[in-house]
Structure formats: structure tokens, C-alpha cells
Amino acid sequence: MTKYAGDNGIESIKPAGNDKTDSIISFFIMMFLVTVSFSTFLSNFALYWAIAVLLYSRFSGGAAPRFKYSAVYSIMLLFVAANILGLFTSGLGLAGIGKIKNVMAFLAFFLAYEKGFMLVDKIKMMTALQAVNFILLMSAILATAFGLTDIVYFQDFVYWPSKYSGLFEVPITYGEFLVMMQCISLALVLGAKGAFESNVKRGIFLAFVCANAVALLLTYSRGPWAAMVLAVFALLLFNRYYRAFAAALIISIMAAAAVIYPPVTNSAFLNDLNARVMSTLGGYSSGREVIYAAGIAMIKDNPVTGVGIGGVEKNYSDYVKRVEWAPEERKAMVYGHLHNLYLQIYAETGFAGFASFICLCLYVLAGRLIKKIRSIKEEGSVEKAFATGTALAFAAVLVMGLSEYNMFNNEISRILWFYTGMALGGRKS
């Protein structure tokens, strides 16, 4: 028998299932968590094996518990159905099923929601993620410092000094990955202080958080920076650290002043930050206004069905030429996505896909996560702190989605939905 926290924060009893299959699932979940920061192949391998063993344990009989209905699954299936319909709208048909592979991230939610929350300690889980990303940061710095940049095995690490993490597709993707991880980690540090086995372990965990804050800075991604600052303020207020909130506000103002007015004129780092921040403040958007105009035109022409999966990339060049005020160099560029989560989903899956996606996000965030946070009365609870961090991470991704197509980027979606499943997994027997 295994104890676990229910939605009301009270421990309940549930059959643990087969110890051997639980051990195998636990191993593959930890493999997924360790490799999700740097290897899509290995993390997918671990994720799907864990799911396969879970399915085997559920359908092979015995004392293992059966699946329980959740409205989350129903809304997810509606969104998946809209994506499949979008394959036919664009003319790809089922042969193009690989184009919607990122909705497979919902399987990460299924794994965490059905089993992961029972097998994985949340503190150890976040410690592992923090430690792995710290090791990656140090590998990047040392590979550069010792002149190992020409060795092929270190190629994924050598781009840090030139403002790019080769471990992810683009630096902003890694920045958003780090924001999610930091939101949950800080929520645990601030809201569940007593959950750490000792002050030393809590200090080491916090040291990892601070080191990976440097990693976030080195992505040179302005959206994740802003989202992280807002998340820190929100966590300090939620946990009633009012003095720390005031101190963080002062530090943020001083840091912004140092960046906007670099005190050291020969500092390449400060000058580079200054150029990026000032360009944003000056209204520079990397041509996103042109991309958005093309996306809005697609939606206006196809409000019900959208242009179908893959239709944005296929039709973008035709639509961008209709944007009369767009510079010629922008009209010559072809993009595979619209740099906006909401425009992309509506443009490709139509009204049904967009509506089901919005319903899913609102239900998960407001209907489940926030409701669970309010239902747990015990202060300092790991479950409450983890749910708080997950809600903040989920909201941060939605906000960052205003300027990036991020939710269903493979590096973002799998771990986001795994966090969500872990936060919501405690159900009453």
C-alpha cells in the first residue's frame, strides 16, 4: 500500500501495484528527467518505455489500479482530434501524422498523473533537474576555457560565449525551459522550507538555482528574462516575503539601470545586454509585426477550418506579399511558424482547435491547479508549493507564447505537461 496526497492535501491509501513494474517505471522516469535537458532521443526513449510498462501493468490484471476518468483527458482528445482534422484540411492526410507529433507531450502528463506522482519525490526530481543543468553550464564554460571547442564531442557546449545554447533548438527555447524549472524550484524553496532534509541540502539546492539563473541570463532571451522577474515577484508576494519583495524590486531597478546605462564602456557583456534591451524598448520586434499580419490574414480567410497542419509554412510566402506596408526584405523571408502560440494554433487548426486549446489551458490552470492550491490548507506543504510553482510555470509559458510558438515545441511541451501531471496527480481513493 502507498500513501499519497489527495486533491485536498490529505493523505490517502492506494494499492501500489507490482513492485517490479513500479521499479522499472521509476527508473525510466528518472532517466527521462535526467536526459530531458540535453537529449530528445534519450528522453523520448525513456518516456515511451515508462508509458509502455505502465500500460502493461494496468492491462495485465492483478492488484494494480485501473485508469480514472479526468476531464483533462477529454479536452486533450478534442484538441488532438482538431489537429488530425487539420491534416486533411492542409491536404497532408494521415500520411502527415508526424506533423502533429508534439501533441504526444500529453503522454507525459498521462505518465505523471497516473503513476509518476506516486513514484517520484518532488524535491529529488527538481534537484536532479537543477544539478544536470548546472553540469551542462559548467561543461560549457570549461570547454571554452580549456580550448576544447574544436573537439566534436564538445560542439553542443561551445556556443554559450556567443549567446546560444547548442543543447536546444534556439536559445529562447532553453530560456523558457529554465523559467519553468526555476518557477517550481523557487516555489519549493520559498513555500516548503521544511521539506528539505537539512539546511545544507536546501542551501545546495538554492545554489543550483542561482547558478542556473546565470544560465538563463546567458541565453540572451528577453522574453524569458521578463517572465522570470515577474515570476519571482509573484512567488515572493504569494509566500508573504514582503521585505524580500522590496529588496528584489530595488535590485531589479539597479540591474536595469546598469544595463540601460552601462557604467563600464569597455564591457562587451553589458554593452551587448544594453543593445538588446534598448532595441526592445525602442520597438524592435524582429519583424514579428509582419509575421502576425500574415497570420491574421490566414485566419480571416479561413476562420472555421484554418489552413491546416503545415499550412502556415506552405502558405506564408503568399500571405506575406499581401502585407503592403511590410519591407521587401521581410516579404522575402519564409517562416515555418508565426512566433505566436495563439495565432499559430488558430491558423492551423481553426476555431475548434483554438477553442479546445483555450478550454484546456483554462481548465488546467484555473479549474485544477489554482483550485488545488486553495484546497491545501497546510502551510509549508510540498504538494502546495509544487502546485504553486507549476501554475506559475504554466502561466509563464502562456504569457511567453504571445511572442513565441512555444507550448508545443518538443523541448518545452514534454516537461511542462509532466510537471502538470505531477502537480495534479494526487487524487482521493
N, C-alpha and C positions, 0 to 999 in steps of 0.2 A: 504494500500500500504506500502511496506517495502523497505527501501534503503539498498543497499549492494554494496560492492566494486567489480567492474568488473576486468577482467584479466589485463586491462590497468591501474588499480588503480583509475579509475573514478567511482563515484557513479552512479548507475542506479536505476531504479524503477521497482519493480516486485510485482505482487499480493501476499499478504501474505498467502492466503488460509484461512481455517476455524480457528478462534481464539481458539476454544475449542481443536481441534486436535493439534494445534501448542503448546498449553499449556501442553497437555499430552506428546507429543513428547519431549518437552523441559524438563519436569520432568524426564522422563526415561533416557534422555541423561545425565543429571546431576547425576542421580543415577548410571549410568554406569561409569562416570568419578570418582565419589567418591569411588566406590567399586572395580574398576579395579586394585587398588594397593594391595588388600588383599583377594578378594573372586572371584574365577572363576564362581561359581554358580550364585551369585547375579549379577555380571557384565554381564554375558551372559543373564540372565533373563531380565535385563533392556535393553540390546542391542536389543534383538529379539522382545521385546514388542514395543520398539520405531520404529523398522522397520515395524512391523505389522500395527501399527497405521498409519505410513507414507504411506504404500501401500493402506490401506483402504481409506485414504484421497485422494489419486491420482485416485483410480478407482471408487470412489463413485460419481463422477461428481462434478458439481459446478464450482467455480471460481479458484480452486486450479490448479497450473501449472502442465503440463504433464512432463514426463521424457524427458531429452535431450540427444541426442547421444554423446558419447565420445569414442575416440579410446582406452582409458584406459580400458573400459568395454570389448571391443573386444579382446584385448590381454589377459586380465584376463580369459576370457572364453576359449581361446586357451590353456592356462595353466591348467585350470580346466579339459578340455577335455583330455589333456595328462595324468593327474592324474587318471581320470576314466579309460582310456585305460590301465594304469599301474596296475589297479586292476585285469584285465583279464590276463595281462602278468604274474603276480605272481600266478594266479590261484584262487585268492580270489573271483573274480566276484563282482556283485553288493551287495552281502551279506556282503562284507567287506567295504562298503561305509564309515563306521565310521573311517577307517584308513586315510581318506583324509579330516577329519573334520576341520583341521586347515586352509584350503583354504576358510572356512567360514568367515575368517577375512576380506575378500574382502567386505563382507556386512557392515563392519564398515566404509569402505571407501564410499560405496554407501550412507549410512545414513548421513555421514558428508558432502559429496559432493552435495547431493540433497537438504538437509534441515538443517543439523547441523550448517553450516556456517552462516545461516540467524538467528538462534535462540540463539546461544551461543556466549557470549562475550569472546574473546580470552584471555584477561587479567584475567578475573574472572575464566576462565577454568583452566589456569595454576596456579593461586593462590590456587584453590581448590585442585589440584593435589599435589602441594608443601605442603599445610597445612596437608593433610591426611598423607603424608609420614613422615612429621615431628612428627605428633601424634604417628605414628607407631614406630618411632625411640625412642621417649620419653617413650612410653609404654614398650618397650624392656628394656631400661635402668632402669626404675623404678621397673619393675617386678623383675629384678635381684637384684637391690639394697635393696629391701624390703623383699627378700627371698620368693617370691611368685612362684618360679619356679616349685614347686611340684603340684600346682593347675592346673588342666587340662585345664581350660579356658585360661590360660596364656602360654600354651605349644608352641604356634606358635611364641611367642616372646622371649623365653628363650635361643635360640641358638645364639644370637648375640655375647655374650662373647666368644663363641667357634668358631667364624668365619663362621657362617652360618645363613642365614635368613630363618626361617621356613615359612615365608609368601609366598615364591616362591619355585619352584621345586628344584632348585640348586642356590647357591649364585651368580654364574656368570649370571644367568638369571635376577636376581634382579639388578645386576650391570648394565646390558645393558638397562634395563627398566629405571634406574636412569639416565644413559647417555643421552637417548633420551629426557627425561623430562628436564634435565639441559641444553641441547643444545638449546631448544626452549626458555626456561626461560631466559637464559643469552642473547640470541638474542633480546628478548624484552627489557631487562634491558639496553643493550648497544645501540640498534638501534631504540627504540621507547620510549625514556625517557619521552617525553611529554604526552604519552598516559595514564600514571598513574594519578589518580585524585589529588594526592598530593604527596609531597616528603616523608611524613610519610608513606603512603601506599607503595610507591616504596621502602622505607627502610625496611619495614616489609617483603615485597616480597623478597628482597635481603637477608634478614636474614634467611628466609626459604631456599633459595638456598644454603647459606653457611652451614646451619645445615645439609641439605641433602647431601652435599659434604662429611660430616663425615660419613653418612650412606653408601655412595659409597665406602669410604675407608674401612669400616668395613666388606664389602663383601669379602675382600681379593682376589679380582679378577683382575689379572694383565692386561688382555686384555682391559676391560673397563677403567682401570686407564689410560692406554696409549692413548686410544681413546678420553677420556675426556680432557687430557692435550693438545692433538693435536687440538681438537675442540675449546678449549679456545684460543689458539694461532690464529686459523683461524678467530674466531669472532673478536678478537682484531685488527687484520690486516684489515679485511673487513670493520670495523667501524672506521678505522684510529686512533686507540688509540695506537700510536707508543710508547709513554712513558710507558704506562701500559704493552705493549707487552714486552719491555725491562725488566721491573720490574718482570713480571711473569716468564720470562726466567731465571733471576737471582734466584728467589725464587725456581723455579723448580730444578735448578742445586744444590742449597743448600740443598733442601729436599732430592734429590737423594744421595748427599754425606752423609747426616745424616743417610740414610737408609743403604747405602753400607758400611759405616764405623760408626757403632753405637757408639756415644760418651758416652752413659751410658750402661755399660756392663750388669747391672742387670735389664735392661728394657725389659720385656718379649715382649712388643708390638713391639719395634724397632728390637729386635732380630728375631721375627717372620717375620716381613717385610723383614729383611735382608736375611733370609733363602729362602724366596720365590723369591725375586728379583735376588739373586745370582744364584739360581738354573736355572732361566730363562736365565740369561746371560751366564751360563755355558753350555747351550744347552739342558737342561732338557725339555722334551715336553710331559710328562705324557703318553708316549708311542704312541703319535699321528702318528709318522712316520710309525709305524706298521699298524695302522688303515688305514692311507692313502694308503699304499701299497696294502692292501686288497681291498680297494675301487677302486683303479686304475685298478686292475686285473679284477674286476667285469665289469668295463666299457669296457676294452679291449675285453672281451669275449662277451659282449652284447652292442655294440656301438650304435645300432639303437633303440632297444626297451628297453634297460636297464633290470634290474632283476625284475622290477615291484614293486608296493607299498607293503611294508612289506618284500621285497626280501632281503634287506640288513641284517636285523636281522636273517632271515631264512637261508641265505647262508654264513653269515660271518665266522662261525666256519670252514667251508670247505675251504674258500679262505685264511684265515689267516695261515692255515697249509702249504700253498704253499710258504709263505714268508720264505725262507730258513734261512735268517740271523736274524729272529726275535727270541728273548729269549723265552724259553719254557713257562715261566710264562705268557708272553703276548699271546702266542698261546692258552693258556687255558682260556683266558677271551673272553666273547662274548658281543658284543656291539649292541645296537639297532639302532645306527646311526653312521655316520663316522666322527663326530666332524669337519665337513667342509660343509658349506652350498652348495657349488657348486658341490662337489663330490657327496653329498647325492642326490641332485636333478637329476644330470645326471645318477647316478647309478640306481635310482628307476624309473625315467620317460623317460629315453633315450634321444635321440637327440632332439626330438620335444619338450619335456618338458623343457629341458635345454635352447634351443633356445628361446622359448616363454618367459621363466623367464628372460633371459638376455635382451630381447627386452622390456619387461615390465619395468624392472628397469631403463634401459637407457632412455626409453620414459618418465617415471615419473620424473626422476632426471634431465636429460638434456633437454628433449623436453617440459616439463611443468614447473617444479619448478624453474629451473635456468632462463628459458625464462620469467616467471612471475616476478622474482626478477628484471631482467633487464628492464622490461616494466614499472615498477612503478618508476616514476621519483621523487615522493615526498619523501624527506628525513624525517626520523622520523615516517614514516607510520607504523601502527601496521601490516597491511597486508604484507608489505615488510619484516619487521622484523620476523614475524611469518613464512613466506615462507622461509626466510634465515635459521632460526633455524630448520625447518622441513627438508630442503635439507641437512643440516649438520647432522641431526639425521639419515636420510635415508642413507647417505653415511657412517656414523659411523657403522650402522648395517651391511652394506655390507662389510666393512673392518673387523669388528669383526667376520663376517661369514667365514673368512679364517681359523679360528681355532675352530669355533663352528657352529652347525646346529641351527641357531637362528631365522632366518626370520619367520619360520612357527611354532615356539614354541608359544603356545597359549598366554602366558603372554606377549610376545613381539609383535606378529603379529597384534592383535586386535587394540592396542593403536597406533602402528606405522601407520597402514592404516587409522585410524581415524584422526590422525594428518595430514596425506597426504590429505585426503578428505577436511579437514578444510582449508588447505592452498590453495587448488585448486578450492574451491567451488565458488568463485566469478566469475560469467560469465555474459557477456553482454546480455541484453534482446533482 
